[in-house]
């Protein structure tokens, strides 16, 4: 069976497009090698097209959402907070279960930024990461402490985006 000799901590952040896409690309590559992947989506609660596509890889990739939908333009509700905290609690079990080689925490940086849980709670999760598990954290506004703990930090920087010309998120490309 495939496995990792050593897992690292990766962070994909920044204001540019591509953080989740990069994490999903890693999941696809890992799955192709036979690694088991768990993707936790914080904040997100809608059935995006990537969820539909990943169902085809269900032997190697598990996806679970810990969000009520996207609240970025308003304050998170109590339900948003409870779902995120429950997700973080479940991640402790998932990360240490020995069942997964790669664990992706999609939009966890944004969840921390909106105080759905504390930076210290995520730092604790990083500290209990088994040596052979790759841990990926995505989302804008990564906390400095998390960046410091990471082995790899990639910042997506927006240079130009068609959103500024009024193009809305397109099915199959942005959603």
SULKA-V623796 format. One record per residue. RES is the residue in three letters. OMEGA is omega as a letter, one per 30 degrees, with the letter a starting at -180 (none if undefined). Layout:
res	omega
RES	OMEGA
RES	OMEGA
//
This chain:
res	omega
UNK	l
UNK	l
UNK	l
UNK	l
UNK	l
UNK	l
UNK	a
UNK	l
UNK	a
UNK	l
UNK	l
UNK	a
UNK	l
UNK	a
UNK	a
UNK	l
UNK	l
UNK	a
UNK	l
UNK	a
UNK	l
UNK	l
UNK	l
UNK	l
UNK	l
UNK	l
UNK	l
UNK	l
UNK	a
UNK	l
UNK	l
UNK	l
UNK	a
UNK	l
UNK	l
UNK	a
UNK	l
UNK	l
UNK	l
UNK	l
UNK	l
UNK	a
UNK	a
UNK	l
UNK	a
UNK	l
UNK	l
UNK	a
UNK	l
UNK	l
UNK	l
UNK	a
UNK	a
UNK	l
UNK	l
UNK	a
UNK	a
UNK	l
UNK	a
UNK	a
UNK	l
UNK	l
UNK	l
UNK	l
UNK	l
UNK	a
UNK	a
UNK	a
UNK	a
UNK	a
UNK	a
UNK	a
UNK	l
UNK	l
UNK	l
UNK	l
UNK	l
UNK	l
UNK	l
UNK	a
UNK	l
UNK	a
UNK	a
UNK	l
UNK	l
UNK	l
UNK	l
UNK	l
UNK	l
UNK	l
UNK	l
UNK	l
UNK	a
UNK	a
UNK	a
UNK	a
UNK	a
UNK	a
UNK	a
UNK	l
UNK	a
UNK	l
UNK	a
UNK	l
UNK	a
UNK	l
UNK	l
UNK	l
UNK	l
UNK	l
UNK	l
UNK	a
UNK	l
UNK	l
UNK	l
UNK	l
UNK	a
UNK	l
UNK	a
UNK	l
UNK	l
UNK	l
UNK	l
UNK	l
UNK	l
UNK	a
UNK	a
UNK	a
UNK	l
UNK	a
UNK	a
UNK	l
UNK	l
UNK	a
UNK	a
UNK	l
UNK	a
UNK	l
UNK	l
UNK	l
UNK	l
UNK	l
UNK	l
UNK	a
UNK	l
UNK	l
UNK	l
UNK	a
UNK	a
UNK	l
UNK	a
UNK	l
UNK	l
UNK	l
UNK	l
UNK	a
UNK	l
UNK	l
UNK	a
UNK	a
UNK	a
UNK	l
UNK	a
UNK	l
UNK	l
UNK	l
UNK	l
UNK	l
UNK	a
UNK	l
UNK	l
UNK	l
UNK	l
UNK	l
UNK	none
//
